[in-house]
Amino acid sequence: MDNVNTMKDAFDRWDTAFAKGIAILVVMFHHLVWQPPDIVIVSDSIKAVQHIARFYPATISVVVFIILSGYGLSESVKIEIGLKKFYIQRLVRIYSSYWIIWIVFVPIGILFFHRSLSFVYGDPIHILLKLPMDFLGLLCFFDVGYNATWWFISLILALYFLFPMLWVLVRKFKTLFLCLSAVFLSIHTKFSGIYMVSRFVFPFVLGIYMSQTCIFSRLMSIKGRKAFAISIVWVMGLVFSLLASVLLDTFIMGNIGRLSHEVKLNLFLSLNAFFTIMTGWKISHGIKWVRLPIAFIGKHSYNMFLFHTFVYNYYGGYLIYSLGSVAFMFPALLVSCLLISFIIEKTMELLRFEAVYKRIKKLQIKDSIIIGGQV
């Protein structure tokens, strides 16, 4: 669908981009006001809006991305595909932008901003071990990478690896497996990699479930008062899950029943992300003029998520925070990130990444394991 104003009875790529647009705006706003660099003196303007950032934490946006990833992958395999080809296509998509961002921003940090490899990774032996792992997006299973937000690459690689098995389990057991997948929320271990992935298995499965049950097509078929009532449910669910998340987060900060409350918090974060997607979906179809700008931002969300920390913190902190007021800082961060992402996308066009991807899709790869197909 090339025209954003054309509506379909499903959750199309413009709806996905709209939800991602909301999510990345929340992430950048939260990080800007809640996690300013150490070198910055926190202004009254930042302190005044920190409560807003606490009320809607960035983790919810990450869960939105994960639900949409599960949904998108499930939609993409409605036409059967070999397992090897599936992984090749996904890895090319994940790594293409990530490696360009890595190759551009890491040398800039080393040469101009004193963010050396030894500063990030440690002694020469650790550099030899951690550098290639960070380049492959695997370091955050064990440690922090050159950019703190690159843990998302490790997470998405793990979930994509698990996807074929999870897709089959959802197809076979439907709602039962969706409920059982919530058990992963209770996994709490000192091994950061397992805990990082376990927190997001349930929302990932929820996205797969939403695709296989055709939830959006079913909801679009509901008209009149019932449709209005369902819209009210989405909004009320959004508000309730937000309040529950904030309350549980407060308990956790006070170490009151930490593990049990953390499990509940992760569950409510998933529910809040679900209601965010559903409410945003209704708004984007009801107020069409809102759809295009937010969806445009959403199309750049993956790139912006991976490098916005460089802009507001590691490299551009002085410039962004020198503007004083959040009313100026946030637009400056947004415009800067959009411009950089646009340049990255144009660079990928010049390097013909899309042509490479299309060739990969046309490859005939022998594979004994086939996944997908109509449910």
N, C-alpha and C positions, 0 to 999 in steps of 0.2 A: 504494500500500500504506500504509494508515494505522496498522496495528499493527506496531510495530518487532519483535515476536516472531515475526511471520509470515515464513517463509523461502521464497525463490524460487530456482529453478535458474538464477540469473543474478546479475550485479552490479547491484543495484538502488540507489535513491537513498539508502537507509540505509547501505549498504556504502560508497558515495561519501562520505557525511557522516562515517562512522567514520574513513576514511582521511584526510579533511581535518582531522578533530579531532586525530588524532595529529600531523599536519604542523604545525598552528598552535601546538600545545603546544610542539613542538620549536623553532619559530621564536621564540616569546616567551621560552622558557627560555634559548636561545642568546643572544639580544639582551640579555637582562637581565644575564647574568653575563659575557658576552664583550665587550659594548659599553656599559659604564656611562657616564653623562654625565661630562664633564670636571670638573664641579663636585663630583663624588662621590669621596670617598676610598675606594679599593677595600679592603674588609674581608677578614679572613682567611677568612670564610665564602665569599665570592665567589671568592677565589683557589683555595680547595680544590676547587671544582666547575668551574673554568674548563677543566680537562683533559677533563671529560665533554663540555662544549660543543664543544671542539675535535674530539673523537672522532666526534661526529655533527653536522656543520655545518648551519646553517640552509638552505644552498643545496639540500641534499637535499630538504627540505620544499618548496621552490619547485618543484623538478623533479616532486615528487609532484603538486602542484597542476596543473602543465602536462600531465602524463600524463592526469590525470583530466579536464582541459579537452578534450583531444583526444578522449578516449573519450566524454565526455558529448555533445560536438557531433556526433560520428559517430552516436551513438545517436539524437540528436534529428532527424537528417535521414533516418532509415530510412523515413519518409513523405516523399515528394517535396515540395519547397518552392521557390518562386521565389527567385532570388538577392537581389533587392531586399528582399523580405520577411525573408529570413534575416538580412541585415545590420541592418535596422531593429530586429528583435526582439533581436538580440544587443547592439546599442548601447544600447537602453533598459535592458537588464539590467545592463550594465557601468556606465553613467553614473548610474543612479538612486541607488544607495547612495553612490557616489563624490561626486556633487555635494552630497548632503546633508551628508556628512562634511566636504567642503571648505567649504561655507557656514557650518557650525557652528564648526569648529576654527580656521580661518584668522582670522576676526574676534576670537576669544578670544585667540589668540596676539598679535595686534596690540594689543589693548586692555589685556591684563592681564599678559602675559609678555615684553614688549619684543622680540617676534619680528616686527619690522616688515618691510614689503615691501622697503625699501631694504637691510635686513640680509640678506635672502634673495636678492633679485634684483639688487641693485646700484643704479645711478643711475636717474633718472626714465625715460630712454630705454629702458634694459633692462627696467624695470618694465612699460612699455607693450608691449614685445615678449614678455616672458616670462610675464606674468600670464595673458593669455588662453590661451597655449599650455599652461600648467600646469593651467588650469581644464578644458581639453579633454583632458588626460592625455597631451600630446604633448611636453612640455618635456624629459622624460628621455631622448629620443632624442639630445639635444644637451647637456643640463646637468642639474643636480640641482634638484628641485622644492622646494616649501615643506616637504614631508615626504619624507625620503630613501627611504621604502618605496614611494612612488608611482611608482617606476620600473616596478613590476609592471603598472600600468595601461597604460603605453606598450607594454610587452612583449605583453600580452594583446590589445591592439588590433591589433598587427602580426600576431600568429598567427591571430587571427580573420579578418583580411583575407586571409591566405594559405590559410585552411582549405579553401575550395572546390577550389582547384587541388591541394592536397595530398591531399584526399579522393579525387579522381579518379585521381591517380597511384598511390595505395595500392590502389585497386580494380583498376587495370589491371595493375600490376606486382608487387603483393603483397610478398613477402619481399625481392625484389630491390631495390625502392625503399626499404624500411625500412633495408637495409644501406647503400644509396647516400646516404641522408639523414644518415648518420653523418659524411659528408664535411664537412657544415656545421660540425662541431665543430672543424675545423682552420682555420676562417676567423679570422684574427687581424688586426685593423686598428685604427688609431688613432681611427677614427670609432666612438665608443662605441655609437651606435644600432645599427649593423650587427653589432658584436660581441655586444651584448646579446641580439639576436634569434637570431643564428646558434647560440649556445650551447644554445638550447632548441628548435630545430627538430626534432632527433632525438627527444627525449622526447615532443614533441607528435605527431609521426608515429607513434611507438610506441603512444600512446593510441588513435589512429585505427585502427591495425593490430589492436590488441586487440579493438576493437569489431567490425571487419569479419570477423575470424576467429572471433568468438564464443568467445573463449578461456575465459571463466568458465563458460558452459554446458557446454562440453566437459569442463572439469575437474570440475564438479559431477557429471557422469555417471560418473566413475571412483570405484569403491568399494573397500573392503577394504584389503589390504596395499599395493596400488598407490597408493591415496590417501594412506596414511601415508607411503610412500616419497617421494611428491611434496612432502608437507609438510616432510619433512626437507630436501629439496632447496632449498625456499624459505628455510628458516632458515640452512642452510649458505651459500647464495648471499648472504643478507643479511650474514652475518658476514664472508665473504671480501671482498665488495665494499666493506664498511666499512673493513677493514684496508688494502685496496689504496688507497682514497681518502685515508686518513690518511697513508700512506706517500708517495704521490705529492704530496700537499699539502706535506709536509715537504721534499721535493726542490725543489718550486717556490719555497718560502720561501727556500731556499738558492741559487736561480737556477741549478740544475743541469739543463741541457737544458730551459729553461723552457717553450718552445712545445710540444715533443713531449710533455712530462709533463703540460702543461695540457690537451692534447687527450685524453690517456689519463684524466686526472682527470675531465673532463666526461663521458667515456663511462662510467666507473665510478660517477659520481654518478647517471647515468641508470639504470644497472643496479641500484644500491642503492635508488633510489626505486621501481623496479619490484618488487624483492623486498620492500620495505617494504609496498607495497600488497598483494601476494600473501600475505605472512605475516599482515598485519593482517586480511585477508579471512578467512583460515582461523581466526584467533583469534576474530574477531567472531561467526563462525558456530558455533564450538565452545564459547565461554564467553559465553552470551547476556547475563548481567548486566553485562558490561563494555560491551556494545554501545550501550545507551541513553545513558549520560552522555557518552561520547566522541562519539557521533553528534550529540548536542545541541550540544556545543561546536563540532563541525564545521559545523553549519548556520549558525553565526555567524562562521565562519573568514574569509570575504571581508571583512566589516566590520572584524573585529579586526585583520587584517593591515594594513588601510589606516590605522588610527588608533592602534595600540598604542604606536607610537613617541612620540606625544604624551603618553601616560599615564606611561610609564616614563622618558622622557627630557626632551622639551621642556618639558612643563608640570608633571608630577607627580613628577619625579625625587627631589626632597627628601623627599616623603612616602613614596614606595615604599622608597627606600634607607635611610631613617631607621629602618626596622624591623630593620636590622642583619643578620639571618640570612636566607639564601636560602629557608629553610624557611617563613619568614613573608612574604618579599617576593614570591615567585612566586604563592602563593595570592591575595595581595592584588591583584597585577596581573591575574590571571585573572578574579577576581570583578569587579573594576572594569571590565574590558573586556567581560565578558558583560553586565553591567548597562547599560553605555553602548550596546552593540549591540542589546540588547532594547528600549531607548528609541528607538533609530533605527528598528528594525523597526515598532514601534507608530506612530511618526510617519509612516512610509510607508503604513501601513494607513489612518491618518486622512486622508492626502492621496490615498488611493485609487490608489496606484501599480499594484496588482495588477489593478484594474478597467481601468486604461488599457492594461496589457499584454494582457489578455484581448481588449480591443477591437482591438488591433493584430493579434492572432492571427486574428481573424475578418475582417480587411480583405481585400478582393478586389483585389489589385494585379496589373495586367498586367505580365507579365515573359516575355521571350523565352528567358531562361536558367533552366533548372531544375536543381537539384542534389538529390542523395540518391536514396532508393529502396533496395529490398532488394538486397544484393550477391549 
